Amino acid sequence: MAAHSTSLAFGLARGLLTASGLGLAACTTLPRLEAPPLADAATPLGIAAPIRLGNLDSETFALQARETTKGVRKAADGSIDILALSGGGGGGAFGAGLMVGLSKAGLRPRYEMVTGVSTGSMIAPFVFLGPEWDDELAEAYGGKATDGMLKSRGIGVLFEPSVFRGEPLAELIDRFITDDLIEAVAKEAATGRVLLVATTNLDREETEYWNMGALAQLGGETAHNLFRTVLAASSSVPGVFPPVMIAVEQDGVTYQEMHVDGGATTPFFVAPDLAMVTGFTPQSLRGAHVQVVINGQVSTAQRSTKNNAIDIAARSFSAAMNHLARVALLQTEAFAARNSMTFAFTAIPDSVVFGGSLALDEPDMKAMFEYGMRCGEHGEVWMTPAKALEQAERDEAARMAPQPTPQARCPMPAATVQDETAK
């Protein structure tokens, strides 16, 4: 999950340290089928069409990339707009509110391509379908739907692969990712628009990219169930929620792949890592407008770290995730510049009180959703890495105390927005 908060790391550290202290968790292995011998040759059970791409599958990437980008160009409504949504757990309320606010202000484009990781993968289908689905997005992220979602296993954590139960997440997905939604995604994908989400294949320790539009177009119960399964996998933070097993077939033999949160390997993505490494230049996407929503913070306000194992582990983990998100932003900015694209991003400022990835209770989610919506309605959203650095320096100079979300400043303050408009 991109921009993991200290609360997520704290919860993981506490659960794992407790289990290891009792010496039991490491001894428990639940049964599963073997992983396929050749991952690139395996296909999801009952799905013959190519609907996913492995991070090391350069040959398939070369074949699919040009065809996909041509479809995006065909679907364009005068401009090509690409949106990437990061992970962040409870921080997804910020991104969801932001999209609803932009809709209200008439500032939200029709995105030809939407990608999502973790909680971003849950938001992505609604954003892909447009403002007509904002009511459902608001219901999913407004607070009530996720309240009480973290159900501890208690002593069961010693014998299970996660601290919290997976059923509430599965129920949330079943409630909102309806057959009607999947069919609507299929209809839009048929025009050439693209919806992608990422999971992490733990058996390969690599990112897996899923073409959700192509999957939706297959129709039928098998495809619809896999659609929901992939979203569950993308949102299943390792150790917090149980991993998701995906049945695959190779040479007539059934295997299982273990998938978890896409954020374990990528905080967000505009294009697969292969595009970054190979220097892939999508001619059909040249001149596109790229926007990234970080559903969390990419830096945190300074505070004293307690001199104990849990706080040290938590803050170290948080620092690593924040750093990865910042590196990914710079890589994406370079990719956009190389392909004559504009680039902007947004994130929760470090001067804003943020409950963290595990703040899924109604008050926290509601406050973060309304904060994001307010910023979206005012258009105080998008910034470049350079502008973000300038703002961070101003905040540091002012030594701003963390602000409660209802009164907090937006990612791009009004004065800065006016300065950018004047240019």
Buried (B, 14 or more C-beta within 10 A) or exposed (E): BBBBBBBBBBBBBBBBEEBEEEEEBEEEEEEEEEBBEEBBEBBBBBBEEEBBBBBBBBEBBEEBBBEBBBBBBEBBEEEBBBBBBBBBBBBBBBBBBBBBBBBBBEBBBBBBBBBBBBBBBBBBBBBBBBBEBBEBBBBBBBBEBBBEBBEEBEEEBBEBBBBBBBEBBBEBBEEBBEEEBBEBBBBBBBEBBBBBBBBBBBBBEBBBBBBBBBBBBBEEEBBBEBBBBBBBBBBBBBBBBBBBBBBBBBEEEEBBBBBBBBBBBBBBBBBBBBBBEEEBEBEBBBEBBBBBBBBBBBBBBEEEEEEEEBBEBBBEBBBEBBEBBBEBBEBBBEBBEEBEBBBBBBBBBBBBBBBBBBBBBBEBBBBBBBBBBBBBBBBBBBBBBEBBEEBBEEBEEEEBEBBEBEEBBBBBBEEBBEEBEEE
